[in-house]
């Protein structure tokens, strides 16, 4: 029995939900075993493009000092996710330094 058939999800992830850290760890394990994006997506109940984007997000762009390509790290993917979430949202039109705010 391989890892795909042996995985037990306590709370199944619904489609449209953001990936949790546990999901990112499962993506790493599946990817390391050589599963395709579609197989990983089916196991996690998400889109294959989500898996591809996550692997791209959590992999460093540079190679190691020995020239080896870097591998996917779930904690890096989670950190990039948090940074992107902090920058998301509507921007303020009037800041405290704007002339209108000072006038009011």
Phi and psi restraints in degrees (range 20) as a CNS / XPLOR table:
assign (resid 1 and name C) (resid 2 and name N)
       (resid 2 and name CA) (resid 2 and name C) 1.0 -94.0 20.0 2
assign (resid 2 and name N) (resid 2 and name CA)
       (resid 2 and name C) (resid 3 and name N) 1.0 178.7 20.0 2
assign (resid 2 and name C) (resid 3 and name N)
       (resid 3 and name CA) (resid 3 and name C) 1.0 -63.2 20.0 2
assign (resid 3 and name N) (resid 3 and name CA)
       (resid 3 and name C) (resid 4 and name N) 1.0 -34.8 20.0 2
assign (resid 3 and name C) (resid 4 and name N)
       (resid 4 and name CA) (resid 4 and name C) 1.0 -62.9 20.0 2
assign (resid 4 and name N) (resid 4 and name CA)
       (resid 4 and name C) (resid 5 and name N) 1.0 -40.0 20.0 2
assign (resid 4 and name C) (resid 5 and name N)
       (resid 5 and name CA) (resid 5 and name C) 1.0 -83.2 20.0 2
assign (resid 5 and name N) (resid 5 and name CA)
       (resid 5 and name C) (resid 6 and name N) 1.0 -14.2 20.0 2
assign (resid 5 and name C) (resid 6 and name N)
       (resid 6 and name CA) (resid 6 and name C) 1.0 -99.9 20.0 2
assign (resid 6 and name N) (resid 6 and name CA)
       (resid 6 and name C) (resid 7 and name N) 1.0 -1.9 20.0 2
assign (resid 6 and name C) (resid 7 and name N)
       (resid 7 and name CA) (resid 7 and name C) 1.0 -75.3 20.0 2
assign (resid 7 and name N) (resid 7 and name CA)
       (resid 7 and name C) (resid 8 and name N) 1.0 132.8 20.0 2
assign (resid 7 and name C) (resid 8 and name N)
       (resid 8 and name CA) (resid 8 and name C) 1.0 -118.4 20.0 2
assign (resid 8 and name N) (resid 8 and name CA)
       (resid 8 and name C) (resid 9 and name N) 1.0 113.7 20.0 2
assign (resid 8 and name C) (resid 9 and name N)
       (resid 9 and name CA) (resid 9 and name C) 1.0 -95.3 20.0 2
assign (resid 9 and name N) (resid 9 and name CA)
       (resid 9 and name C) (resid 10 and name N) 1.0 121.0 20.0 2
assign (resid 9 and name C) (resid 10 and name N)
       (resid 10 and name CA) (resid 10 and name C) 1.0 -69.9 20.0 2
assign (resid 10 and name N) (resid 10 and name CA)
       (resid 10 and name C) (resid 11 and name N) 1.0 -42.5 20.0 2
assign (resid 10 and name C) (resid 11 and name N)
       (resid 11 and name CA) (resid 11 and name C) 1.0 -120.8 20.0 2
assign (resid 11 and name N) (resid 11 and name CA)
       (resid 11 and name C) (resid 12 and name N) 1.0 110.1 20.0 2
assign (resid 11 and name C) (resid 12 and name N)
       (resid 12 and name CA) (resid 12 and name C) 1.0 -65.8 20.0 2
assign (resid 12 and name N) (resid 12 and name CA)
       (resid 12 and name C) (resid 13 and name N) 1.0 136.6 20.0 2
assign (resid 12 and name C) (resid 13 and name N)
       (resid 13 and name CA) (resid 13 and name C) 1.0 -78.7 20.0 2
assign (resid 13 and name N) (resid 13 and name CA)
       (resid 13 and name C) (resid 14 and name N) 1.0 130.9 20.0 2
assign (resid 13 and name C) (resid 14 and name N)
       (resid 14 and name CA) (resid 14 and name C) 1.0 -84.7 20.0 2
assign (resid 14 and name N) (resid 14 and name CA)
       (resid 14 and name C) (resid 15 and name N) 1.0 151.4 20.0 2
assign (resid 14 and name C) (resid 15 and name N)
       (resid 15 and name CA) (resid 15 and name C) 1.0 -64.0 20.0 2
assign (resid 15 and name N) (resid 15 and name CA)
       (resid 15 and name C) (resid 16 and name N) 1.0 142.4 20.0 2
assign (resid 15 and name C) (resid 16 and name N)
       (resid 16 and name CA) (resid 16 and name C) 1.0 92.7 20.0 2
assign (resid 16 and name N) (resid 16 and name CA)
       (resid 16 and name C) (resid 17 and name N) 1.0 -9.3 20.0 2
assign (resid 16 and name C) (resid 17 and name N)
       (resid 17 and name CA) (resid 17 and name C) 1.0 -85.5 20.0 2
assign (resid 17 and name N) (resid 17 and name CA)
       (resid 17 and name C) (resid 18 and name N) 1.0 155.0 20.0 2
assign (resid 17 and name C) (resid 18 and name N)
       (resid 18 and name CA) (resid 18 and name C) 1.0 -72.7 20.0 2
assign (resid 18 and name N) (resid 18 and name CA)
       (resid 18 and name C) (resid 19 and name N) 1.0 154.8 20.0 2
assign (resid 18 and name C) (resid 19 and name N)
       (resid 19 and name CA) (resid 19 and name C) 1.0 -72.4 20.0 2
assign (resid 19 and name N) (resid 19 and name CA)
       (resid 19 and name C) (resid 20 and name N) 1.0 140.0 20.0 2
assign (resid 19 and name C) (resid 20 and name N)
       (resid 20 and name CA) (resid 20 and name C) 1.0 -92.0 20.0 2
assign (resid 20 and name N) (resid 20 and name CA)
       (resid 20 and name C) (resid 21 and name N) 1.0 170.0 20.0 2
assign (resid 20 and name C) (resid 21 and name N)
       (resid 21 and name CA) (resid 21 and name C) 1.0 -63.0 20.0 2
assign (resid 21 and name N) (resid 21 and name CA)
       (resid 21 and name C) (resid 22 and name N) 1.0 -36.3 20.0 2
assign (resid 21 and name C) (resid 22 and name N)
       (resid 22 and name CA) (resid 22 and name C) 1.0 -63.0 20.0 2
assign (resid 22 and name N) (resid 22 and name CA)
       (resid 22 and name C) (resid 23 and name N) 1.0 -38.9 20.0 2
assign (resid 22 and name C) (resid 23 and name N)
       (resid 23 and name CA) (resid 23 and name C) 1.0 -63.2 20.0 2
assign (resid 23 and name N) (resid 23 and name CA)
       (resid 23 and name C) (resid 24 and name N) 1.0 -39.9 20.0 2
assign (resid 23 and name C) (resid 24 and name N)
       (resid 24 and name CA) (resid 24 and name C) 1.0 -65.5 20.0 2
assign (resid 24 and name N) (resid 24 and name CA)
       (resid 24 and name C) (resid 25 and name N) 1.0 -36.9 20.0 2
assign (resid 24 and name C) (resid 25 and name N)
       (resid 25 and name CA) (resid 25 and name C) 1.0 -66.1 20.0 2
assign (resid 25 and name N) (resid 25 and name CA)
       (resid 25 and name C) (resid 26 and name N) 1.0 -38.2 20.0 2
assign (resid 25 and name C) (resid 26 and name N)
       (resid 26 and name CA) (resid 26 and name C) 1.0 -67.3 20.0 2
assign (resid 26 and name N) (resid 26 and name CA)
       (resid 26 and name C) (resid 27 and name N) 1.0 -37.8 20.0 2
assign (resid 26 and name C) (resid 27 and name N)
       (resid 27 and name CA) (resid 27 and name C) 1.0 -59.8 20.0 2
assign (resid 27 and name N) (resid 27 and name CA)
       (resid 27 and name C) (resid 28 and name N) 1.0 -42.9 20.0 2
assign (resid 27 and name C) (resid 28 and name N)
       (resid 28 and name CA) (resid 28 and name C) 1.0 -62.0 20.0 2
assign (resid 28 and name N) (resid 28 and name CA)
       (resid 28 and name C) (resid 29 and name N) 1.0 -45.6 20.0 2
assign (resid 28 and name C) (resid 29 and name N)
       (resid 29 and name CA) (resid 29 and name C) 1.0 -63.8 20.0 2
assign (resid 29 and name N) (resid 29 and name CA)
       (resid 29 and name C) (resid 30 and name N) 1.0 -45.2 20.0 2
assign (resid 29 and name C) (resid 30 and name N)
       (resid 30 and name CA) (resid 30 and name C) 1.0 -63.8 20.0 2
assign (resid 30 and name N) (resid 30 and name CA)
       (resid 30 and name C) (resid 31 and name N) 1.0 -43.3 20.0 2
assign (resid 30 and name C) (resid 31 and name N)
       (resid 31 and name CA) (resid 31 and name C) 1.0 -64.6 20.0 2
assign (resid 31 and name N) (resid 31 and name CA)
       (resid 31 and name C) (resid 32 and name N) 1.0 -38.8 20.0 2
assign (resid 31 and name C) (resid 32 and name N)
       (resid 32 and name CA) (resid 32 and name C) 1.0 -65.9 20.0 2
assign (resid 32 and name N) (resid 32 and name CA)
       (resid 32 and name C) (resid 33 and name N) 1.0 -31.0 20.0 2
assign (resid 32 and name C) (resid 33 and name N)
       (resid 33 and name CA) (resid 33 and name C) 1.0 -81.5 20.0 2
assign (resid 33 and name N) (resid 33 and name CA)
       (resid 33 and name C) (resid 34 and name N) 1.0 -5.9 20.0 2
assign (resid 33 and name C) (resid 34 and name N)
       (resid 34 and name CA) (resid 34 and name C) 1.0 93.7 20.0 2
assign (resid 34 and name N) (resid 34 and name CA)
       (resid 34 and name C) (resid 35 and name N) 1.0 16.7 20.0 2
assign (resid 34 and name C) (resid 35 and name N)
       (resid 35 and name CA) (resid 35 and name C) 1.0 -71.9 20.0 2
assign (resid 35 and name N) (resid 35 and name CA)
       (resid 35 and name C) (resid 36 and name N) 1.0 149.9 20.0 2
assign (resid 35 and name C) (resid 36 and name N)
       (resid 36 and name CA) (resid 36 and name C) 1.0 -77.5 20.0 2
assign (resid 36 and name N) (resid 36 and name CA)
       (resid 36 and name C) (resid 37 and name N) 1.0 166.9 20.0 2
assign (resid 36 and name C) (resid 37 and name N)
       (resid 37 and name CA) (resid 37 and name C) 1.0 -59.8 20.0 2
assign (resid 37 and name N) (resid 37 and name CA)
       (resid 37 and name C) (resid 38 and name N) 1.0 -39.1 20.0 2
assign (resid 37 and name C) (resid 38 and name N)
       (resid 38 and name CA) (resid 38 and name C) 1.0 -66.2 20.0 2
assign (resid 38 and name N) (resid 38 and name CA)
       (resid 38 and name C) (resid 39 and name N) 1.0 -40.2 20.0 2
assign (resid 38 and name C) (resid 39 and name N)
       (resid 39 and name CA) (resid 39 and name C) 1.0 -66.6 20.0 2
assign (resid 39 and name N) (resid 39 and name CA)
       (resid 39 and name C) (resid 40 and name N) 1.0 -41.6 20.0 2
assign (resid 39 and name C) (resid 40 and name N)
       (resid 40 and name CA) (resid 40 and name C) 1.0 -64.4 20.0 2
assign (resid 40 and name N) (resid 40 and name CA)
       (resid 40 and name C) (resid 41 and name N) 1.0 -43.8 20.0 2
assign (resid 40 and name C) (resid 41 and name N)
       (resid 41 and name CA) (resid 41 and name C) 1.0 -62.8 20.0 2
assign (resid 41 and name N) (resid 41 and name CA)
       (resid 41 and name C) (resid 42 and name N) 1.0 -39.1 20.0 2
assign (resid 41 and name C) (resid 42 and name N)
       (resid 42 and name CA) (resid 42 and name C) 1.0 -65.2 20.0 2
assign (resid 42 and name N) (resid 42 and name CA)
       (resid 42 and name C) (resid 43 and name N) 1.0 -39.2 20.0 2
assign (resid 42 and name C) (resid 43 and name N)
       (resid 43 and name CA) (resid 43 and name C) 1.0 -67.8 20.0 2
assign (resid 43 and name N) (resid 43 and name CA)
       (resid 43 and name C) (resid 44 and name N) 1.0 -33.5 20.0 2
assign (resid 43 and name C) (resid 44 and name N)
       (resid 44 and name CA) (resid 44 and name C) 1.0 -95.9 20.0 2
assign (resid 44 and name N) (resid 44 and name CA)
       (resid 44 and name C) (resid 45 and name N) 1.0 -5.0 20.0 2
assign (resid 44 and name C) (resid 45 and name N)
       (resid 45 and name CA) (resid 45 and name C) 1.0 59.9 20.0 2
assign (resid 45 and name N) (resid 45 and name CA)
       (resid 45 and name C) (resid 46 and name N) 1.0 53.7 20.0 2
assign (resid 45 and name C) (resid 46 and name N)
       (resid 46 and name CA) (resid 46 and name C) 1.0 -143.0 20.0 2
assign (resid 46 and name N) (resid 46 and name CA)
       (resid 46 and name C) (resid 47 and name N) 1.0 -179.3 20.0 2
assign (resid 46 and name C) (resid 47 and name N)
       (resid 47 and name CA) (resid 47 and name C) 1.0 -80.3 20.0 2
assign (resid 47 and name N) (resid 47 and name CA)
       (resid 47 and name C) (resid 48 and name N) 1.0 146.7 20.0 2
assign (resid 47 and name C) (resid 48 and name N)
       (resid 48 and name CA) (resid 48 and name C) 1.0 -61.0 20.0 2
assign (resid 48 and name N) (resid 48 and name CA)
       (resid 48 and name C) (resid 49 and name N) 1.0 -31.6 20.0 2
assign (resid 48 and name C) (resid 49 and name N)
       (resid 49 and name CA) (resid 49 and name C) 1.0 -68.2 20.0 2
assign (resid 49 and name N) (resid 49 and name CA)
       (resid 49 and name C) (resid 50 and name N) 1.0 -30.6 20.0 2
assign (resid 49 and name C) (resid 50 and name N)
       (resid 50 and name CA) (resid 50 and name C) 1.0 -61.8 20.0 2
assign (resid 50 and name N) (resid 50 and name CA)
       (resid 50 and name C) (resid 51 and name N) 1.0 -42.6 20.0 2
assign (resid 50 and name C) (resid 51 and name N)
       (resid 51 and name CA) (resid 51 and name C) 1.0 -63.7 20.0 2
assign (resid 51 and name N) (resid 51 and name CA)
       (resid 51 and name C) (resid 52 and name N) 1.0 -44.1 20.0 2
assign (resid 51 and name C) (resid 52 and name N)
       (resid 52 and name CA) (resid 52 and name C) 1.0 -63.3 20.0 2
assign (resid 52 and name N) (resid 52 and name CA)
       (resid 52 and name C) (resid 53 and name N) 1.0 -44.2 20.0 2
assign (resid 52 and name C) (resid 53 and name N)
       (resid 53 and name CA) (resid 53 and name C) 1.0 -63.1 20.0 2
assign (resid 53 and name N) (resid 53 and name CA)
       (resid 53 and name C) (resid 54 and name N) 1.0 -39.6 20.0 2
assign (resid 53 and name C) (resid 54 and name N)
       (resid 54 and name CA) (resid 54 and name C) 1.0 -67.0 20.0 2
assign (resid 54 and name N) (resid 54 and name CA)
       (resid 54 and name C) (resid 55 and name N) 1.0 -41.4 20.0 2
assign (resid 54 and name C) (resid 55 and name N)
       (resid 55 and name CA) (resid 55 and name C) 1.0 -65.0 20.0 2
assign (resid 55 and name N) (resid 55 and name CA)
       (resid 55 and name C) (resid 56 and name N) 1.0 -35.7 20.0 2
assign (resid 55 and name C) (resid 56 and name N)
       (resid 56 and name CA) (resid 56 and name C) 1.0 -69.2 20.0 2
assign (resid 56 and name N) (resid 56 and name CA)
       (resid 56 and name C) (resid 57 and name N) 1.0 -39.7 20.0 2
assign (resid 56 and name C) (resid 57 and name N)
       (resid 57 and name CA) (resid 57 and name C) 1.0 -66.9 20.0 2
assign (resid 57 and name N) (resid 57 and name CA)
       (resid 57 and name C) (resid 58 and name N) 1.0 -38.3 20.0 2
assign (resid 57 and name C) (resid 58 and name N)
       (resid 58 and name CA) (resid 58 and name C) 1.0 -94.5 20.0 2
assign (resid 58 and name N) (resid 58 and name CA)
       (resid 58 and name C) (resid 59 and name N) 1.0 4.8 20.0 2
assign (resid 58 and name C) (resid 59 and name N)
       (resid 59 and name CA) (resid 59 and name C) 1.0 -107.4 20.0 2
assign (resid 59 and name N) (resid 59 and name CA)
       (resid 59 and name C) (resid 60 and name N) 1.0 132.3 20.0 2
assign (resid 59 and name C) (resid 60 and name N)
       (resid 60 and name CA) (resid 60 and name C) 1.0 -69.6 20.0 2
assign (resid 60 and name N) (resid 60 and name CA)
       (resid 60 and name C) (resid 61 and name N) 1.0 151.8 20.0 2
assign (resid 60 and name C) (resid 61 and name N)
       (resid 61 and name CA) (resid 61 and name C) 1.0 -82.5 20.0 2
assign (resid 61 and name N) (resid 61 and name CA)
       (resid 61 and name C) (resid 62 and name N) 1.0 -24.2 20.0 2
assign (resid 61 and name C) (resid 62 and name N)
       (resid 62 and name CA) (resid 62 and name C) 1.0 -92.0 20.0 2
assign (resid 62 and name N) (resid 62 and name CA)
       (resid 62 and name C) (resid 63 and name N) 1.0 160.8 20.0 2
assign (resid 62 and name C) (resid 63 and name N)
       (resid 63 and name CA) (resid 63 and name C) 1.0 -91.4 20.0 2
assign (resid 63 and name N) (resid 63 and name CA)
       (resid 63 and name C) (resid 64 and name N) 1.0 166.4 20.0 2
assign (resid 63 and name C) (resid 64 and name N)
       (resid 64 and name CA) (resid 64 and name C) 1.0 -72.9 20.0 2
assign (resid 64 and name N) (resid 64 and name CA)
       (resid 64 and name C) (resid 65 and name N) 1.0 174.3 20.0 2
assign (resid 64 and name C) (resid 65 and name N)
       (resid 65 and name CA) (resid 65 and name C) 1.0 -66.2 20.0 2
assign (resid 65 and name N) (resid 65 and name CA)
       (resid 65 and name C) (resid 66 and name N) 1.0 -17.6 20.0 2
assign (resid 65 and name C) (resid 66 and name N)
       (resid 66 and name CA) (resid 66 and name C) 1.0 -95.2 20.0 2
assign (resid 66 and name N) (resid 66 and name CA)
       (resid 66 and name C) (resid 67 and name N) 1.0 4.2 20.0 2
assign (resid 66 and name C) (resid 67 and name N)
       (resid 67 and name CA) (resid 67 and name C) 1.0 87.0 20.0 2
assign (resid 67 and name N) (resid 67 and name CA)
       (resid 67 and name C) (resid 68 and name N) 1.0 5.6 20.0 2
assign (resid 67 and name C) (resid 68 and name N)
       (resid 68 and name CA) (resid 68 and name C) 1.0 -78.7 20.0 2
assign (resid 68 and name N) (resid 68 and name CA)
       (resid 68 and name C) (resid 69 and name N) 1.0 142.7 20.0 2
assign (resid 68 and name C) (resid 69 and name N)
       (resid 69 and name CA) (resid 69 and name C) 1.0 -69.4 20.0 2
assign (resid 69 and name N) (resid 69 and name CA)
       (resid 69 and name C) (resid 70 and name N) 1.0 144.0 20.0 2
assign (resid 69 and name C) (resid 70 and name N)
       (resid 70 and name CA) (resid 70 and name C) 1.0 -76.5 20.0 2
assign (resid 70 and name N) (resid 70 and name CA)
       (resid 70 and name C) (resid 71 and name N) 1.0 156.9 20.0 2
assign (resid 70 and name C) (resid 71 and name N)
       (resid 71 and name CA) (resid 71 and name C) 1.0 -109.0 20.0 2
assign (resid 71 and name N) (resid 71 and name CA)
       (resid 71 and name C) (resid 72 and name N) 1.0 169.4 20.0 2
assign (resid 71 and name C) (resid 72 and name N)
       (resid 72 and name CA) (resid 72 and name C) 1.0 -69.6 20.0 2
assign (resid 72 and name N) (resid 72 and name CA)
       (resid 72 and name C) (resid 73 and name N) 1.0 134.1 20.0 2
assign (resid 72 and name C) (resid 73 and name N)
       (resid 73 and name CA) (resid 73 and name C) 1.0 -124.0 20.0 2
assign (resid 73 and name N) (resid 73 and name CA)
       (resid 73 and name C) (resid 74 and name N) 1.0 117.4 20.0 2
assign (resid 73 and name C) (resid 74 and name N)
       (resid 74 and name CA) (resid 74 and name C) 1.0 -59.3 20.0 2
assign (resid 74 and name N) (resid 74 and name CA)
       (resid 74 and name C) (resid 75 and name N) 1.0 -36.8 20.0 2
assign (resid 74 and name C) (resid 75 and name N)
       (resid 75 and name CA) (resid 75 and name C) 1.0 -67.1 20.0 2
assign (resid 75 and name N) (resid 75 and name CA)
       (resid 75 and name C) (resid 76 and name N) 1.0 -33.0 20.0 2
assign (resid 75 and name C) (resid 76 and name N)
       (resid 76 and name CA) (resid 76 and name C) 1.0 -67.5 20.0 2
assign (resid 76 and name N) (resid 76 and name CA)
       (resid 76 and name C) (resid 77 and name N) 1.0 -41.7 20.0 2
assign (resid 76 and name C) (resid 77 and name N)
       (resid 77 and name CA) (resid 77 and name C) 1.0 -62.0 20.0 2
assign (resid 77 and name N) (resid 77 and name CA)
       (resid 77 and name C) (resid 78 and name N) 1.0 -40.0 20.0 2
assign (resid 77 and name C) (resid 78 and name N)
       (resid 78 and name CA) (resid 78 and name C) 1.0 -66.8 20.0 2
assign (resid 78 and name N) (resid 78 and name CA)
       (resid 78 and name C) (resid 79 and name N) 1.0 -40.6 20.0 2
assign (resid 78 and name C) (resid 79 and name N)
       (resid 79 and name CA) (resid 79 and name C) 1.0 -65.3 20.0 2
assign (resid 79 and name N) (resid 79 and name CA)
       (resid 79 and name C) (resid 80 and name N) 1.0 -41.6 20.0 2
assign (resid 79 and name C) (resid 80 and name N)
       (resid 80 and name CA) (resid 80 and name C) 1.0 -65.4 20.0 2
assign (resid 80 and name N) (resid 80 and name CA)
       (resid 80 and name C) (resid 81 and name N) 1.0 -38.3 20.0 2
assign (resid 80 and name C) (resid 81 and name N)
       (resid 81 and name CA) (resid 81 and name C) 1.0 -59.9 20.0 2
assign (resid 81 and name N) (resid 81 and name CA)
       (resid 81 and name C) (resid 82 and name N) 1.0 -46.8 20.0 2
assign (resid 81 and name C) (resid 82 and name N)
       (resid 82 and name CA) (resid 82 and name C) 1.0 -63.0 20.0 2
assign (resid 82 and name N) (resid 82 and name CA)
       (resid 82 and name C) (resid 83 and name N) 1.0 -41.2 20.0 2
assign (resid 82 and name C) (resid 83 and name N)
       (resid 83 and name CA) (resid 83 and name C) 1.0 -62.5 20.0 2
assign (resid 83 and name N) (resid 83 and name CA)
       (resid 83 and name C) (resid 84 and name N) 1.0 -43.0 20.0 2
assign (resid 83 and name C) (resid 84 and name N)
       (resid 84 and name CA) (resid 84 and name C) 1.0 -65.6 20.0 2
assign (resid 84 and name N) (resid 84 and name CA)
       (resid 84 and name C) (resid 85 and name N) 1.0 -36.4 20.0 2
assign (resid 84 and name C) (resid 85 and name N)
       (resid 85 and name CA) (resid 85 and name C) 1.0 -68.2 20.0 2
assign (resid 85 and name N) (resid 85 and name CA)
       (resid 85 and name C) (resid 86 and name N) 1.0 -34.6 20.0 2
assign (resid 85 and name C) (resid 86 and name N)
       (resid 86 and name CA) (resid 86 and name C) 1.0 -65.4 20.0 2
assign (resid 86 and name N) (resid 86 and name CA)
       (resid 86 and name C) (resid 87 and name N) 1.0 -35.5 20.0 2
assign (resid 86 and name C) (resid 87 and name N)
       (resid 87 and name CA) (resid 87 and name C) 1.0 -84.5 20.0 2
assign (resid 87 and name N) (resid 87 and name CA)
       (resid 87 and name C) (resid 88 and name N) 1.0 -9.1 20.0 2
assign (resid 87 and name C) (resid 88 and name N)
       (resid 88 and name CA) (resid 88 and name C) 1.0 -81.7 20.0 2
assign (resid 88 and name N) (resid 88 and name CA)
       (resid 88 and name C) (resid 89 and name N) 1.0 166.9 20.0 2
assign (resid 88 and name C) (resid 89 and name N)
       (resid 89 and name CA) (resid 89 and name C) 1.0 108.5 20.0 2
assign (resid 89 and name N) (resid 89 and name CA)
       (resid 89 and name C) (resid 90 and name N) 1.0 171.0 20.0 2
assign (resid 89 and name C) (resid 90 and name N)
       (resid 90 and name CA) (resid 90 and name C) 1.0 -75.6 20.0 2
assign (resid 90 and name N) (resid 90 and name CA)
       (resid 90 and name C) (resid 91 and name N) 1.0 137.0 20.0 2
assign (resid 90 and name C) (resid 91 and name N)
       (resid 91 and name CA) (resid 91 and name C) 1.0 -83.9 20.0 2
assign (resid 91 and name N) (resid 91 and name CA)
       (resid 91 and name C) (resid 92 and name N) 1.0 147.2 20.0 2
assign (resid 91 and name C) (resid 92 and name N)
       (resid 92 and name CA) (resid 92 and name C) 1.0 -73.8 20.0 2
assign (resid 92 and name N) (resid 92 and name CA)
       (resid 92 and name C) (resid 93 and name N) 1.0 136.0 20.0 2
assign (resid 92 and name C) (resid 93 and name N)
       (resid 93 and name CA) (resid 93 and name C) 1.0 -80.4 20.0 2
assign (resid 93 and name N) (resid 93 and name CA)
       (resid 93 and name C) (resid 94 and name N) 1.0 -39.0 20.0 2
assign (resid 93 and name C) (resid 94 and name N)
       (resid 94 and name CA) (resid 94 and name C) 1.0 -114.4 20.0 2
assign (resid 94 and name N) (resid 94 and name CA)
       (resid 94 and name C) (resid 95 and name N) 1.0 116.8 20.0 2
assign (resid 94 and name C) (resid 95 and name N)
       (resid 95 and name CA) (resid 95 and name C) 1.0 -98.6 20.0 2
assign (resid 95 and name N) (resid 95 and name CA)
       (resid 95 and name C) (resid 96 and name N) 1.0 170.7 20.0 2
assign (resid 95 and name C) (resid 96 and name N)
       (resid 96 and name CA) (resid 96 and name C) 1.0 -69.3 20.0 2
assign (resid 96 and name N) (resid 96 and name CA)
       (resid 96 and name C) (resid 97 and name N) 1.0 -19.0 20.0 2
assign (resid 96 and name C) (resid 97 and name N)
       (resid 97 and name CA) (resid 97 and name C) 1.0 -91.4 20.0 2
assign (resid 97 and name N) (resid 97 and name CA)
       (resid 97 and name C) (resid 98 and name N) 1.0 -6.6 20.0 2
assign (resid 97 and name C) (resid 98 and name N)
       (resid 98 and name CA) (resid 98 and name C) 1.0 -70.7 20.0 2
assign (resid 98 and name N) (resid 98 and name CA)
       (resid 98 and name C) (resid 99 and name N) 1.0 150.4 20.0 2
assign (resid 98 and name C) (resid 99 and name N)
       (resid 99 and name CA) (resid 99 and name C) 1.0 -59.4 20.0 2
assign (resid 99 and name N) (resid 99 and name CA)
       (resid 99 and name C) (resid 100 and name N) 1.0 -35.8 20.0 2
assign (resid 99 and name C) (resid 100 and name N)
       (resid 100 and name CA) (resid 100 and name C) 1.0 -65.3 20.0 2
assign (resid 100 and name N) (resid 100 and name CA)
       (resid 100 and name C) (resid 101 and name N) 1.0 -42.9 20.0 2
assign (resid 100 and name C) (resid 101 and name N)
       (resid 101 and name CA) (resid 101 and name C) 1.0 -66.2 20.0 2
assign (resid 101 and name N) (resid 101 and name CA)
       (resid 101 and name C) (resid 102 and name N) 1.0 -36.3 20.0 2
assign (resid 101 and name C) (resid 102 and name N)
       (resid 102 and name CA) (resid 102 and name C) 1.0 -67.9 20.0 2
assign (resid 102 and name N) (resid 102 and name CA)
       (resid 102 and name C) (resid 103 and name N) 1.0 -39.0 20.0 2
assign (resid 102 and name C) (resid 103 and name N)
       (resid 103 and name CA) (resid 103 and name C) 1.0 -65.3 20.0 2
assign (resid 103 and name N) (resid 103 and name CA)
       (resid 103 and name C) (resid 104 and name N) 1.0 -39.2 20.0 2
